[in-house]
Every structure is written in C-alpha cells, then in structure tokens.
Amino acid sequence: MTSDIKPIFDTLADEESAIGWNRLLVEILTAFDCSTGTIHILDRESQLLAPKGLPKHSRISVA
C-alpha cells in the first residue's frame, strides 16, 4: 500500500455527512496503488449489490 487507510475509515465512519463516493474511490485506489476500481453498496431491500454510478440494471445478486 502506498498510503495510510485512515482517511477511508474516517469517511465511512462519518454518519453525519453524505459520502463523497468519488473522493472515497480515489482514496481507496491511492491506498492500494490501483489505477481502476469500483465501489458497490448493498441494497438491503433487494439484497443486490449496486455499483455506484452505474444503472440499476447492473446490480448483482448476493442471495
């Protein structure tokens, strides 16, 4: 890893503010020295993984 991962956890732990998904992705890519990546969130209602920034039809079933 090329940098500290603390900013990643600080961003995720801050429940008072909306998550800046682009900023978070850049922090993750930097921390793990990656050039590309995606962030997926779990839609608790449908139990599907939803990649941030892509259409809903690109969700992945985890059930």
N, C-alpha and C positions, 0 to 999 in steps of 0.2 A: 504494500500500500504506500501511496506517496504522500498522504496527509492524514491528519487526525480525523477520526469519525465522530468526534463530539458534536460538531455542528449539525450533523444528520440527526442525532438523537435529540438535540435541543429543539430542532424544527418540529420533529414529530411529537415531542412532549408538550409543546405549547398549544394547549387546547383552547386558549382564548382567541387565537388568530387563525385566519384561513391559511391553509398550507399553500405556499408558492411552489407548485409542482415542478415548474421549470427550474427554479433555483435548487430545489431538493435534488432533482435529477442531476444537475451539474455537480453538486456537492458529492453525490454518490459516485458518479463517473470519475471525478477527480480523486476521491479517496481510494478507489480501486484501480486507478490508472487505466480506465477504459475509454474507448472512443465512441461507443454506441451503447444504448441501453433503453429499457422501458420500465415504467412503474405500473403495476397492476394493483387494483384495490378489490376487495371482496364486497359484492353487493349482497348484504345479509338476507334480503328478501328473496332474491332469485338463486342465491348460492352460486353465482357465476363470478369469475374473475373478469374485471373490466380494465383494459389498458387505458390509462389516462390519455386523453387527446385523440382517441380513435372512436369510430362509430359504435353504437351499442351492439350491432350485429356481429362484432368481432369479439364478443365475450366467450370465455372458456369455462366449461362446466367443471366443478371440483367435487361434485357429489358422487 
